[in-house]
Amino acid sequence: MPRAYDKRGEKARRYEALYRHRSQGRGERLRDDFPDAPGCFSAADASNDIFAMAREALDFWAEGVREDGGDIGELRDFEALRADPKWRESFTDAAFVIAMSPS
């Protein structure tokens, strides 16, 4: 069950992650991208690894932003992300979409 609050007692932020299948030389991989976390992504050969790797990537990204004194910014909801021209095609070919919060 998702947590409503993070470790600091702040309301948990939920990031949409888009998962897509990508063919590579030795077979298919799953890749996820977080539209509201610029540069944050992960990839895995097995679908049972992708969620743990995505969580690790999101945690690492959020920690880096905080350490650099950056602003994580506002999160968009599913419909706003889907309407974004930059991400519209990604939603079309996504295998699935989930929302997760950094640890």
LINDAQUI-V835432 format. One line per field, one symbol per residue. ss: DSSP state (~ for helix, > for strand, _ for the rest). phi: phi as a letter, one per 20 degrees, with the letter a starting at -180 (. if undefined). psi: psi as a letter, one per 20 degrees, with the letter a starting at -180 (. if undefined). A space follows every 10 residues. Layout:
BEGIN
ss->???
phi->???
psi->???
END
This chain:
BEGIN
ss->____>_____ >___>>>>>> >>>>__>>>> >>>_______ >>>>__~~~~ ~~~~~~~~~~ ~~~~~~~___ _______~~~ ~~~____~~~ ~~___>>>>> ___
phi->.feecefene gfedefcddc ececgdpece cdcdgecgne bbbbfdffef ffffffffff fffffffeme dfneeeegff ffefgfdgff ffdffaccdb dff
psi->pqqhqahjjq pppppppppq ppprgjaqqp pqqohjnpip rrqqhphihh gghggggggg gggggghijr phrqqqrghg ghiphhighh hgjpgrprpq qq.
END
